[in-house]
Amino acid sequence: MLLGLILNAAIGAVCIILGILLWKKSKISLIHSYHYTKVKKEHVKTYTTRIGFAMILPGSGCLITAAVNYLTDSAYGYIAFFLFFFIAAIIFVLTQKKYNSGIF
């Protein structure tokens, strides 16, 4: 149980840190190059903001999952993770379609 808490919190923290670097610092190089090859220079800031926010969502879901599962001794926290992950996936797909002319 403690290992699950540590792993979920660590994965969540990494996702949040990467999301913040994408969102606030526009570090597009953190993303694999084929995901942004068709993104125009004038759209890089908007693209990284949306992708960064979408990266923060599953990270937040992991942290919430860790806290809820640890405090309640149940698996109800995974509901938050899957909800946040689903919303993030929609944001990823819509952003990729809009700024990169396709999902890949």
C-alpha positions in Angstrom: 0.0 0.0 0.0 2.8 2.4 0.9 4.6 1.4 -2.3 1.5 2.3 -4.4 1.3 5.7 -2.7 5.0 6.4 -3.4 4.8 5.2 -7.0 1.5 7.1 -7.8 2.8 10.3 -6.1 6.2 10.1 -8.0 4.5 9.5 -11.4 2.1 12.3 -10.7 4.9 14.7 -9.7 6.9 13.9 -12.8 3.8 14.5 -15.1 3.0 17.8 -13.3 6.6 19.0 -13.6 6.7 18.1 -17.3 3.4 19.8 -17.8 4.5 23.0 -16.1 7.7 23.0 -18.2 5.6 22.7 -21.4 3.0 25.2 -20.3 5.0 27.9 -18.6 8.4 27.6 -20.3 7.2 26.4 -23.7 9.8 23.6 -23.8 8.5 22.0 -26.9 11.6 19.8 -27.1 10.2 17.7 -24.2 7.8 16.3 -26.8 8.9 13.8 -29.5 9.6 15.8 -32.6 7.0 14.1 -34.8 4.3 15.4 -32.5 5.1 19.0 -33.4 6.7 18.9 -36.9 3.7 20.8 -38.5 3.1 23.2 -35.6 3.8 26.8 -36.9 6.1 29.0 -35.0 3.3 31.4 -34.1 1.3 28.6 -32.6 4.1 27.1 -30.4 3.1 29.0 -27.3 -0.6 28.0 -27.6 0.3 24.4 -28.5 2.6 23.9 -25.5 0.1 25.6 -23.2 -2.6 23.1 -24.1 -0.3 20.1 -24.2 1.2 21.1 -20.9 -2.2 21.5 -19.3 -3.2 18.1 -20.6 0.0 16.7 -19.1 -0.8 18.2 -15.7 -4.3 16.5 -15.6 -3.2 12.9 -15.4 -0.4 13.9 -13.0 -3.0 15.5 -10.7 -5.1 12.4 -11.1 -2.2 10.3 -9.9 -1.7 12.4 -6.9 -5.4 12.3 -6.0 -5.4 8.6 -6.6 -2.5 8.2 -4.2 -4.1 10.3 -1.5 -7.6 8.8 -1.8 -6.4 5.2 -2.0 -4.0 5.7 1.0 -6.5 7.5 3.2 -9.5 5.4 2.5 -7.8 2.0 2.0 -9.8 1.5 -1.1 -9.4 1.8 -4.9 -11.8 4.7 -5.3 -9.0 7.1 -6.2 -8.7 5.4 -9.6 -12.0 7.0 -10.6 -10.3 10.4 -10.4 -7.3 9.1 -12.3 -9.4 7.7 -15.2 -11.6 10.8 -15.3 -8.5 13.1 -15.5 -6.8 10.8 -18.0 -9.9 10.8 -20.2 -10.2 14.6 -20.2 -6.4 14.9 -20.9 -6.6 12.4 -23.8 -9.4 14.5 -25.4 -7.3 17.7 -25.0 -4.3 15.9 -26.5 -6.2 14.7 -29.5 -8.0 17.9 -30.2 -4.7 19.9 -29.9 -2.8 17.6 -32.1 -5.5 17.7 -34.8 -5.7 21.5 -34.7 -2.0 22.4 -34.6 -0.2 19.4 -36.1 -2.8 18.4 -38.8 -3.4 15.0 -37.3 -2.9 12.9 -34.2 0.6 11.9 -35.1 
